[in-house]
Amino acid sequence: MKSIGGFIVLAIFVALVVLGVLVIVDGYFGADIFPDDFGPDSWAAPDSWSEWRDITIVLWGVIWLIGAIVWLGVAIAVLFLILTIRRLLRENVVPAVDSLKGTLDNVKGTSEFVGETAVAPIVRVYSIVRGVRSGLGAVTGIGDKLRRKK
């Protein structure tokens, strides 16, 4: 539906531009595109450079006006885009980041629990075995013999 409306607006714009060009060509250059009763009798081709200058100034003014309208439209579109991005960040990204933070806190808690309940006793047992072995090696001298073989 949007493309049909855009096409209609484009067709009207093109028709107005063509009509404007035809009126200028007919009035200033005597192309006789429209009947003579269509326009005022005072239309004639420019006689001097000052008339061409005035026409150029008016056309540049129209071009600047169109440019300002386009710039305003782009500025409004950018503002709308910024507001939409802020809304999406506020409604979607922030809750996702909060959820991710909660998940990371759960993983951290789980790893601390596993470290305290499963790994710490194993480390203690290994430390005790190593200490007993070092103690026996110091008393009996077996530890020195094993180190020399390696």
C-alpha positions, 0 to 999 in steps of 0.5 A: 500500500505504501508503494502505491501511495509513493508512486502516486506522489511521484507521478504528481510531482513529475507531472507538475515539473513537466507542466512547469517546464512546458510553461517556461518553454512556451512563455519565454521561448515562444514554443506555442505549446499552450494556446495563446489565451492560456497565459498573460500577454506580458510573457516574452523571452528575456531581452537582457542579462538582468532579466536572465539574472532575475530568473536565475535568482528566483530558480536558485531560491526555489532550489534552496527552498526545496533543499531546506525542506529535504534537509528538514525531512532528513533531520526529522527522520534521523530524530525519529531513528534516534528515538526508536533506537533509544526505545529499543535499547530501553525495552529489549537490550537492558532486560537482556543484559540484566538477564545475562548478568543474573546468569553470570552470577549463577555461574559464579556461585556454582563454580564457587560451590563446586570449588568449596565442596568438591575441589577443596577436599581433594586438594586437602587430601593431596596436600596431606599425601604429599606432606606425608611422603615428604616427611617419610622421605626426609626421615628415611631418605627414599625421597632423595633416591627417587629424585635422583632417578628422574 
